[in-house]
Amino acid sequence: MSEGAYQRLWESSHVTLQELLDQEQPLLEPVPDRERQSFQYRLASLYLHYLGLLRRFDTVYDQMVQPQKRRLLRRLLDGVAGRVLELKDKLVRADLCENHCLDRVLQDLKFTPADLEVPIPKYFLLEQSTTVRERGLILAEILSRLEPVSSQKSFTGMRRTEAIILVQKAERARQGRLRATFMREIRRDEEQDRRIREDGWHKFSQGQAAVTIQKVWKGYLQRKRTQQDRRMEMEFIGMLPSPNQVEHLSIISQACLVEDVRRLHQMEKEEEFRAAMVKAHDSLVETEGPDMKEKMKEQIRQWFIECHDLTGWFPDYPDVSSGGSYSIFADKTPEQVRMELEMQVQENRKKEQEKSKEKGKDEKEKKKKGKEEKAKKGEVDAVLQVLPSKCIPMISAGHEEYLNTWKNRCESVHPSQNYDSETLREEKRKEVEQEIRIQVDELMRQELRNLRLAVDKEEERPLRAPKKTPGKKTGKKKEKDLTPNRSVESLYEELVISGLLRKSESVALKDYIGDFLYLGSTLSLAKKLPMPSLFDIRQNVALYAVLRLGSPDIHTMAPLIRSILLVGPSGMGKKMLVKAVCTETGANLFDLSPANLLGKYPGRNGAQMMVHIVFKVARLLQPSVIWIGNAEKNFYKKIPKEDKEMDPKRIKKDLTKALRLLTPGDRVMLIGTTSRPQLAEMRGLCRVYERILFMPRPDYASRYVLWKRMIEARGIQPTQHLDISALAKVSDGYTPGHILQAIQSVLSERRFLQLSKRPLVASEFLGQLVKLDPVYREEEESLKDWYFKTPLGKKSMKHRMDQLEAEEAKLTKEKKKRK
């Protein structure tokens, strides 16, 4: 795509954004609970549109070259991502579950399941690439110091005699295989000759022989033509890959090369723009700075005089936290300031007169309000409402900036995508003005003190302390630093040596394969509870973990989620998802699994010190993921005998305290994984883990995609001989881990070499599946029962029961009317 194509995509995205902003205001109006379905539909529609907008803004930001546009796009991209996370939170509250049946909404909007995929902004990894590389080198260097000699001693030498014997064995085996093949061919030829002699020669006339040959040849040609037509049809509808894979791959590699070149071009323009910013700042300070300073002083002095003339005393100067003099003169002329002062004086007089009249009325109104509130309490509980968004003001401001600055700008003025000097000077002028205003405020505060002493004979007024409400603690609770004299580098090395900080394997989130739940709405209408698909699990992990950890701005704006728990049978890919989160965000991986803590940081205060160091390093080197495998062990109801030695509950209290201290902007995520949550105490587990994602066995659609993609990943294109649909049906109850094991066992190197002569068939995988134990229905039902005892699961079941009771009551009323 050219720069013009990205410009057009940006313009069309803002048209969509304007439509979405127009739909935001009606969403704030309260909706009765009886209209829950329409409210959910509106939320889902808005969520899908914002997802599409996020995808487009990410594409434009990744390839746009002009540096000023990129800054605006970055704010819009982060704002839209934050809004997507807000809407996800609203959907969970409205649906009372983590997975949402959006198939009907997709159909109405003419969208595909691909439009539901959560896009991960490319800048997450691009901006973290240098940091991740440096951190990887430090980690490798520390690990190499731990095992300096082990790699050298891994290979032991072989004597010459042993080597000769080994070569002789291999050569004899090779010759034996060749001799056996040769003898097999001789026996086959002899058998054919014997049969021909026994049957006798078939005598054909010349015409009959010609007709026979023609039949065979024409049949062969027709079969080949039919096969080609069928393949062309399947390729056309997208059911088979095109044969010219080499050409396809060359086009993709060429497109990737163009994208990389554009990114290099971005870096060059960014460096030019930063140099121009410094130059413009210095130029404005030298040329316009003195005039700005004098103008501000005169404006503030005029304010002093007018206040003294109107009220008889000099005003209190605004402090730094409230913005100084900017809070008074922001976008106002001196005449407007004077008018405001006069209005304030008049209002003060009116208030004093009205105070005496209102005293009697207040008591009566309070009584009335109390009665009204009691009457309305029942109504408020049954009302659905969306709270004002933190992201919409940021998105609206970015959209306004686009309309005012870039919409009607002629792009032919800057064909080389250089920065706009006029816009740059305007932005820098505001920054210079703020810097000078801070200096002027300091000078004018001193001048105000001198004026009070000289004119009013009054010393400086003490600032009024804000009133403290009894029983409420002000300020943020701070954690006591247990390692104040330790550097981050030394703590990092200590965690690596103790095995609490690990190198994460590189796994992309898209490698967690699974398909969309196509029949979610149909199951809901049939009074069946739809279970989340692997596609839903992947989307939830992207929303709860990846988007939040990838950007500090998104993390600050989005609803705060500190921890998630992945619950499902073994083999569902829970650890893979943890690694994928680290890969997609460039996060550090800390391992606080009970088995990994055995013998580390012993003693009464050891657990506290360990948790403190982990969370301190995680905060300082964010983004970070703290993983706890077998998370149920930290909250055992009763510790088994075999686990008493490791003392799995020793970090429980410190972990809870450390999590509470995480605030918006701290990109640290606790991810727990468990396959036996029934053994844990429900209350403690749900207090630590804010979101619980249930991972049931894969459904038919996900199993079909798993078999197909995993076989293709081994470099094999499925043929007509391989019935993947049958494999998906037979493997019901097996996890993705089981399917991967079966494929790895069957597709050995030897079998791979035989594919040209003996195509792959479905029956080959059955023998391997039989050897593996599936997830039995009783185990899954046990996990489901546990999930519906969680806070969100209880609400979901209660709402479902209320719906069923309401429908039954409605049916009984209809029957009575008929009678």
Secondary structure, DSSP 8 states (H G I E B T S, - for coil): --HHHHHHHHHHHHHHHHHHHHHHHHHTS-EEGGGHHHHHHHHHHHHHHHHHHHHHHHHHHHH---HHHHHHHHHHHHHHHHHHHHHHHHHHHHHTSSS---HHHHHHTT--GGGGS----THHHHHHHHHHHHHHHHHHHHHHHHSSSTTTTTS----HHHHHHHHHHHHHHHHHHHHHHHHHHHHHHHHHHHHHHHH------HHHHHHHHHHHHHHHHHHHHHHHHHHHHHHHTTSS--S-HHHHHHHHHHHHHHHHHHHHHHHHHHHHHHHHHHHHHHHHHHHTHHHHHHHHHHHHHHHHHHHHHHHSS------TTTTTTHHHHTT--HHHHHHHHHHHHHHHHHHHHHHHHHHHHHHHHHHHHHHHHHHHHHHHHTEE-----SSHHHHHHHHHHIIIIITT--GGG-TT----HHHHHHHHHHHHHHHHHHHHHHHHHHHHHHHIIIII-------------TT---S------S-TT--HHHHHHHHHHTTSEE------GGGS-----TTHHHHHHTT------HHHHHHHHIIIIIHHHH-HHHHHHS----EEEEE--TTS-HHHHHHHHHHHHT-EEEE--GGGGTTSS-STTHHHHHHHHHHHHHHHT-SEEEEEESGGGGGBSS--GGGTTT-TTTTHHHHHHHHHT--TT--EEEEEEES-GGGB-HHHHHHH-SEEEE-----HHHHHHHHHHHHHHTT----TTS-HHHHHHHTTT--HHHHHHHHHHHS-HHHHHTTTTS---THHHHHHHHTS----HHHHHHHHHHHTTSHHHHHHHHHHHHHHHHHHHHHHHHHHHH-
